[in-house]
Amino acid sequence: MKAFLSYSVKDAAFAASLREEIERLGVTAWDDFQGVSPGDRFADHLRKAIEDSDVLILVVPETGASQANTAFFEAGAAKALGKRVFAVMPDSRGRELPVSVTDFAILDASKKSMKDVARTLVHALEPA
């Protein structure tokens, strides 16, 4: 299982912890910051990374955070490609989902350990 992890820079520490836990459970996780070499066309790299993933995990960014629009764009692109998209809210303060992504599964991680968040996500990622 390959999961594309989409997040804003402000949530990088949360995303790194989440990546570590889901990879322990056997999911390969990657993001748009991995594997880009100097001279690569970023848009091509991003499209291929999302196309090659099985699912996208969106760490819902704080409203107005740097790269918030990029994270929502990545989630929308995955949805348009028919990928399953799961949203994780590190906390609920100052975080809103745009109307276009409200039909995604949303996991509130604010009162859960990262291990519990990862287990819940990995279970949800399993094919039905």
C-alpha positions in Angstrom: 0.0 0.0 0.0 1.4 3.4 -1.0 0.0 6.5 0.7 0.7 10.1 -0.5 1.0 12.3 2.6 -0.2 15.9 2.0 0.5 18.6 4.6 1.5 22.2 5.1 5.0 23.1 6.4 3.6 24.0 9.8 2.4 20.4 10.2 5.7 18.8 9.2 6.5 17.4 12.7 3.0 15.9 13.0 3.3 14.5 9.4 6.7 13.0 10.2 5.4 11.3 13.3 2.4 10.0 11.3 4.6 8.7 8.5 6.9 6.9 11.0 3.9 5.1 12.6 2.1 4.1 9.4 5.3 2.8 7.9 5.8 0.7 11.0 2.5 -0.9 10.1 3.6 -1.7 6.6 2.3 1.3 4.6 4.8 3.1 2.3 4.2 6.9 2.8 5.7 9.7 0.7 5.0 13.3 0.0 5.8 16.1 -2.5 9.0 16.9 -0.7 10.6 13.5 -1.4 12.5 12.5 -4.4 12.7 15.9 -6.2 16.1 16.5 -7.7 17.4 19.8 -8.9 16.2 20.4 -12.4 13.1 18.2 -12.0 9.8 19.7 -13.1 7.9 19.8 -9.8 4.4 19.6 -11.3 5.4 16.4 -13.2 6.9 14.9 -10.0 3.8 15.8 -8.0 1.4 14.3 -10.6 3.4 11.1 -10.9 3.6 10.7 -7.1 -0.2 11.1 -6.7 -0.9 8.8 -9.6 1.4 6.1 -8.2 -0.2 6.3 -4.8 -3.1 4.1 -3.7 -4.5 6.7 -1.3 -3.9 10.2 -0.1 -3.8 11.2 3.5 -4.4 14.9 4.0 -3.2 16.5 7.2 -5.8 19.3 7.3 -3.8 22.5 7.5 -4.6 25.5 9.7 -6.6 28.1 7.8 -4.2 30.4 6.0 -1.2 28.3 6.7 1.7 28.3 4.2 1.0 25.7 1.6 -2.6 25.1 2.8 -3.9 25.6 -0.7 -1.3 23.2 -2.1 -2.4 20.5 0.4 -6.1 20.9 -0.6 -5.1 21.0 -4.3 -3.2 17.6 -3.9 -6.3 16.1 -2.2 -8.6 17.4 -5.0 -6.2 16.0 -7.6 -6.2 12.6 -5.9 -10.0 12.6 -5.7 -10.2 13.5 -9.4 -8.0 10.5 -10.1 -10.4 8.2 -8.2 -8.1 7.8 -5.2 -9.4 7.3 -1.7 -8.7 10.4 0.4 -8.5 10.4 4.2 -8.3 13.6 6.2 -6.5 13.9 9.6 -7.1 16.9 11.9 -4.1 17.2 14.3 -6.4 19.5 16.3 -9.6 21.3 15.5 -8.5 24.9 16.4 -8.3 27.1 13.3 -8.7 24.2 10.8 -11.5 24.1 8.3 -12.2 21.9 5.3 -13.3 23.5 2.1 -16.7 22.4 0.8 -15.0 20.4 -2.0 -13.4 17.9 0.5 -16.1 17.5 3.0 -17.1 14.1 1.7 -13.7 12.6 2.8 -13.3 10.5 5.9 -12.0 12.7 8.6 -10.1 11.5 11.6 -9.8 13.8 14.7 -6.3 13.1 16.1 -6.4 15.7 18.8 -7.1 13.3 21.7 -5.5 10.2 20.4 -1.9 8.9 20.5 -0.1 8.8 17.2 0.0 5.0 17.4 -3.8 5.0 17.6 -4.2 7.5 14.8 -1.9 5.3 12.6 -3.7 2.1 13.4 -7.0 3.7 12.6 -5.7 5.0 9.3 -4.0 1.8 8.3 -7.2 -0.2 9.1 -9.2 2.3 7.0 -6.7 2.0 4.1 -7.3 -1.8 3.8 -9.4 -2.8 0.8 -13.0 -3.5 1.6 
